[in-house]
């Protein structure tokens, strides 16, 4: 039963990857998604009055992990489609193209509905680092071809499913490890760890450090501009929050404090706290119920890019003032008046 299903799934995914179900809007009139909701006048300094969320492409299964590679003129965007086990590439000139398949699972048996890569980031050398659900690891794509595993176990026990990551300026990689990529999630018999954690991979020696197990569903992650604070989102409908952690000189973190609680909004609008980005002024742009919520560094909710869709992640790219947004089956962008952290 599973083998036949796996074969059928593979055929469907290959057809989809070929582009038969994707719509790129690189050469078509602009379409927009959702609306901008302004809760505080400070938002006017971040988003212009005429700012709109432009649809770049759609027809995907579940988009995630947008990441800009290269400079503004010659660079490109990479993003994940987790169920398709695929990383796609987008440019304004050519639209969407296949970049890598498989992206997060290289096994030969069926492995659930979310086997592919999730969060994407760059290492100090600009190489692509992927949080892989199916292969349960954090990997780096080497310049000469092929991947190298950076972390796939903690004290000999396999990670759950690395979800999202962020690079510290010294080269350390911080990432979250919830159960979402396991076929049966927290009840999966393949699960080996008794916790869901936030970890650090040391650039110096490659060691893996467990930083905290305070969150039951750690997800999006990002640093403040001075790297003295680490923000982590929790995509738990019973406690949909963002936490902040003071970062010590040795890279470890303190006990977390509540940054913002969105639990009351769960169910009113689609989505949960998920991926996030931070701009150079310290504002948080965070996926949450209804779209991208925009917070000041003092945790004041300034506004929302209401997509009307389950929104997974966002990341700055091009010259740093374009916010790319992944929302369900869509890839979008919006022009901002502030730049994201490099």
Number of C-alpha atoms within 10 A of each C-alpha: 5 10 11 10 12 16 14 11 15 15 12 12 17 14 12 16 23 11 16 10 12 18 16 20 18 17 11 8 7 11 13 15 18 15 15 19 13 17 13 11 10 15 20 14 11 21 19 12 11 7 15 20 23 20 22 25 19 20 17 22 16 21 28 29 31 31 22 24 19 14 12 13 8 9 16 19 21 24 25 30 25 28 20 27 26 25 28 19 20 23 15 14 9 12 17 23 17 14 16 16 18 15 25 31 23 14 11 9 12 18 20 15 17 22 30 29 39 32 29 26 22 20 19 14 8 12 14 19 25 30 29 29 32 27 26 25 25 30 22 21 17 12 11 6 7 9 15 12 13 19 21 19 16 16 10 9 12 17 25 33 29 33 30 32 29 24 20 18 12 12 16 20 24 24 27 29 27 26 23 19 29 24 20 15 16 17 10 12 10 13 19 14 15 10 19 23 24 25 22 23 20 18 16 9 8 13 13 19 17 16 18 19 16 14 23 16 26 30 28 29 29 26 25 20 17 9 14 14 18 20 22 29 28 26 25 18 17 11 18 22 24 26 21 22 20 17 16 12 8 6 18 15 18 15 13 17 12 12 18 17 15 16 17 12 16 19 12 9 16 16 23 28 34 31 32 27 25 27 23 15 15 18 23 27 26 30 31 31 29 25 31 29 20 26 22 18 15 11 15 16 19 20 23 23 25 22 25 17 19 24 30 28 28 29 26 27 25 19 15 21 19 20 22 27 32 31 27 22 19 26 26 23 21 18 20 19 15 18 20 24 19 12
